[in-house]
């Protein structure tokens, strides 16, 4: 009797239904992640930790039923059908891992199995890493933070008593202290701002989309990934502190500057800078101590990127204002509730059409996930780096930033028909970061 109850169909989350519905027609909704180890991990060791990690939530042993957007749980996990081993060419670097992931992006999951896979890439002669774990997970199972938490659940602390909990994607910055009178005077303006934000958010699917540009166009169904060298989180904080900027502010500014450089480069772009909008997943999880809750606990907000601004510092100040505005805005929670209202009141085809219209309004997806601050290991093999890529959906470009052990790595996932040279964006991100560092020295 208990077994029958366990095997009953489970309802998919609202965001999970959306991701399941918009997949296809050149759009992938699969999250990818990579972990690099300084040690040789065996397939049996990986299978042991994967089985333990994937047993933490019943959704990871559930098959997607696309007809009614539900989960059908299975009785157990056959980890052998989800885990594979591959040997990289002699003395490979992270570039070979990127090529491997690029070839997997649109690879379908077997329909009779839960939609997740792990690949163990062996690199015995490598200098950067000896083994790498690549994970693929359908966005229907969970968001980017779920994937990172899934990866971290395979680890144990390295020379530390406890592992650090995963932080929220965007932490609220405490607003400056003001007098009670000033706060009261601001209430009418805050109410007007909220009403305008709600109206604009409601009309977003029907408003004009970003025009086709050097980073937006018809997607082809083939994508490539690229990653940056790790950046010191402490250095980013110190540079941002010169202007009162957070890590997220600096990352968003460097992304905007990188896109500007890409557009102005005659070899990669049209030579004309065009402002674009990014769509940002906002974490809706309540602040709690302990393990992060799995699933799709996110909503989406829009962030206009300051591309046409020539001055780096002015661009930073503009992005600071815009980032701070969305943190205090009701846009995220309103978009989530509106999505639910439309789901329960409109025919399914109309609801999916609206979801696709909404995501196609923007040019890129921008995410930033704060990982553990202390170094970790898997089966006593030190974890020397990690990065993740969320799917671009109907956009042609995703930029992800993941921090780990005091370093932040930036990853780009780009449709080959839209951004033909994703490594150029990584190069321009580095140049923009260098420009900010140089400006900080004279500030």
Secondary structure, 3 states (H helix, E strand, C coil): CHHHHHCCEEECCHHHHHHHHHCECCECCEEEEEEEEECCCCHHHHHHHHHHHHCCCHHHHEEEECCCCEEEECCCCCHHHCEEEEECCCCCCHHHHHHHHHHHCCCCCCCCCCCEEEEEEECCCCCCCCEEEEEEEECCCCCHHHHHHHHHCCCEECCCCCCCCCCCCCCCCCCCCCCHHHHHHHHHHHHHHHHHHHHHHHHHHHCCCCCCECCECCCCCCEEEEECCCEEHHHHHHHHHCCCCCHHHHHHHHHHHHHHHHHHCCCCCCCCCCCEEEEEEEECCCCCCCCCCCCCCEEEEEEEECCCCCCHHHHHHHHHHHHHHHHCCCHHHHHHHHHHHHHHHCCHHHHHHHHHHHHCCCCEEEEEEECCCCCEEECCEEEEEEEEECCCCCCCEEEEEEEECCEEEEEEEEECCCCCCHHHHHHHHHHHHHHHHHHHHHC
